[in-house]
Amino acid sequence: MKIRSKLSILGLFSFLALITMGQAIYAVEVIGELTRIISIVPGGEHEGKIVIKNNSDLPEDIRITQSDYMFSAEGGGVFGKPGSESRSNALWIAVTPDHVTLSPQEKTSIAFRIKVPSKNTLKGTYWSLINVDPIPEGTLEPFRKETTDQLRIGLHTVIGYGVQIITNVGDISGGSLQFSNPELILKDPDYIFMLNVGCTGDSMLIPDTWMDLYDSKGGHVKKVTGGAFFVYPGCSRTLKLPLGKLEKGLYKALLIADCGNDQVFGGQYELEIR
């Protein structure tokens, strides 16, 4: 099988869990949205809260921290020191408290306050995470036998949440998509079209993706959807489009990524099934 590609921008105008590290209801639950998108101007302020609940029948100690977050199609997610990335807003955000203990079935709120610096040069999307992590009793607790010098380490699995705090500052029209590394994979008997979708510029995009497949005579064979997803500036994701069973022959494929507000990107590809 071969694959050849032509990339075209169909339109570029003005102009997104993620990150969820715990979708199901565990002992500790974040109630409400795990993604907060705030439109704001340089010098602006915003206050919000994150509601958490202890669903268990035991007290739970919970640690609240901040981190940067980047992701790529090749390397997955990277959680960095707050403020280490150029488009981090972590240092603009004050979070209180940084530790709580919840009684069984108790709820509480974590407050966060955003204060954007008064710099006219700020524009586009800035983001970071507020992490809500239970602290299991005895986490990484060493156990030393009295009769030997051996040290045993106990490890515990922790299910936490990462709440994305996204600030769109001023002009957010500066985002663009870039497609790379197209690949056609056979998982007998079905074919899967894969490629990396990256975001360049200053602003995040939320492309809604699909592909129209045509035979060598121009007849429409099928339409497959890839869904919608967030892509931040400087980040990328792998898009997978299930093409199903395909007969031998030459096909033309049109990939569409509709980001809304008349901002649409596309790629043209030729697929050869031998």
N, C-alpha and C positions, 0 to 999 in steps of 0.2 A: 504494500500500500504506500502511496505517496501523498504528500500534501503540499500544496503551493498556496501562497497567500498574497492578497493585496489589501492594504489597509487604507481606509478612506474615512475622513471626518465628514459626517453628513450634515452637521450643523453645530455651531458653537455660539451660544448666546449667554444670557445671565443664568446664573443657576437659574446612610444617611441616606452578643452579644457577646461580635460582639462579645459584648463579651459576657457570657454567662458562665461562671464557673460552678454553678449549681442551679439547674433549672427546676428540679423537683423540690418538694417540701422536705427539708431535713430538720434536725433538731433546732437549728437557728435559721430563720427565714427573713429575707428582705421583702417587705410588702410594697407592691407598686412597681413602677417602671425601673428597669436596670439601666436605662439610657436616658439621660437628661440633656436636652438640647436647648441652649439659652442663646437667644439673639441679644446682642449687647453692643455698646459703643465704647471706644476708648475712654477711660475714666469712669465708666459705669459700674454699678454695684447690683448684686442679686443675692437674695437669701433663699435657702431651701432646706429641706429636711429629708432624711432617710429613715423610714420606720422599720424597725426590726422586731421580731417576736421570737421568744423561746417556746417552741412547740413540745418540748420534752417535759418529763415529770421530775427533772433534776435541775438544780441551778446551773447556769451556763456563763462562763467568763468569755467575753468577746473583745477582741482587739480591733481597733479601727486605725488603718494606716493609709498612706497615699503612695502611689507609684506612677511612673510614666508607662506608656504602653505603645509598642510598635509591633507590626506584623508584616510578614512577607510570604509570598507563595512558596519560596524556596526554604525559608528557615523557621516558619511558624511564629509564635508570639514571643516577645521579649519584654519583661517587666523591669524597668530601670529605676534608678534613683529619681525622686521627684525633682523636676526642673532640669534633668540632664538632656532632654531632647529640645530641639530648637522650637518646636511647636507645642511644647508643654504649657499647660495653664496651672500646673500643680502649685506653683509658688504664689499664684493669685488667690488660692483657696485656703481659708482657715476652717478647720474641722474640729468640733468639740462635741463630746469628750473623745479621748483617744482610747478609753477602756470603760467597759460597763460590765456589771454582773446582773443577769436577769434571773428572777425567780421563775419557777415553772409557770408556763402560759402567760408570762408577763410581756408587755410591749413597751418600747421606748423609742425616742427619736434621736437621731444624730443630726446635729445642725451643721450646715456649711454656708459659708459666706464668701462670695466672689467679689473681688475688687480688681478691676482691670486697670493696668497702668494708663496714665494719661499721655499716651504716645500716638500721634497721628499716623505714624508709620505702621501701626498694628492693623492688620486686615486679614480676613479669611478665618480658617478653622484652627482652634487650639483645643487640646483635650488631655485628659489624664484619668486615673482611676481613684476612687475611694474604695478601699478593700475592707470587707467585713468578715473577719475570720474567728471562729470559735477557738478557744484554747483548751484542748483536752487536758484533763487532770493527768499529771505525770508525763506530759509531752517531753520526749527526749530525756527522760529521767534515768540517770545511771543507777544500776543495782550492783553492789559489790558483795560478793560472798565473804562471810567472815573468815572462812577457813582457807581461802585461796586469794591470789592476787589478780584473778580474772575480772574483767569489767564487762558487764552485759548492758547493752543499750536497748531500751524499749521504744519502738516507733509507733506512731498513731496516724491514721488517715484523717485528714481535716478537709471538710467540704465547706468552702467559703464562697463569697459573692464578690464580684467586681462591678461596681456601679460606675458607668462611664459618665463623666461630666464634660460635656462638649460646649464650647463657647464659640459661636459664630460672630466675629467682631467686624462691624462695618460692612464693607463690600465683600460679598462671598461669591462673586462671579468668576473667580480666577482658578477654577478647577478644570482639569482635562483628563481623559482616559487614554491609556496606552496599552495596546495588546502585544503580547510576546509569547514565544515558545509554543506555537500551536502544535498539537499532537493528536493523532487518531489512534485509539487503542482498541484492540479486539479482546473482549471478554466473552468468549464463545458462548452463545451465538450472537451476542450484541456488540455494537460499536459505541464507543464513547469519544466525543470530541472534547479535548481539554486545551485550555490556554490560560496564561496569566493575565490578569487585569490589574494594572497599576494606576495610581492617581498622581498626577503631576500638578504643579501650580500651588495655589495658596488655600484652596477650599476643598472640603470633603464632597464626595458625590455618592448618590444612592442609585446606581444603575439597575433598571429592570431589564432583564436580558432574555432574548430568545433567538432562535436560528430557524430560518426558512431554507429547506433543502430542495434543489431542483435537479432533474435528470439532464442528460446531455442534450435533449431536445427542448429544454426549457420548461418542461412540465413540472408542476409543483408536486413534490413527493410527500413532504410532511413538515410540520412546524413543531419544534420542541422548545420548551421553556427552561431557563436556568434560574429564574427567580430574581429577587432583588436582594442587595447586600450593601453594607457600608464599605467604602474605601476612603481612607484618610490620605492626605498629602504625604508622599514619600513611602506609602505602604502599598501592598499588592495582595491579591487573593487568587486562588486557582478556581476557575469556572469550569464546571463539568456539565456537558450537555449529552444526555442519553439518546443516541440516534437509533437504537434498536437494531433489528436485522436489516441488512442492506445487500441487494444483489450485486454481482460483479458489474463494474462499469465506472464511468466518470460522472461525478456529481459537482454541482456548483452550490456553494453555501453562502448565505448572507446572514451575518451576525449583527444583531441590533442591540444597543445598550442605551435605553431611554432614561435620561437622568431628570426629566421633567423640565418645565419652563423653556421648552423649545431647544433643549440641549440634548442632542442625540448623536451618538457615535456608532460607527459601523465598520465591519471588516468583511471582505470578500475572500472566499477560499475555494480552491478546487480539491476535491477528494477523489482519489482513484482507488477503487476496490478491485483487487486482482484475485 
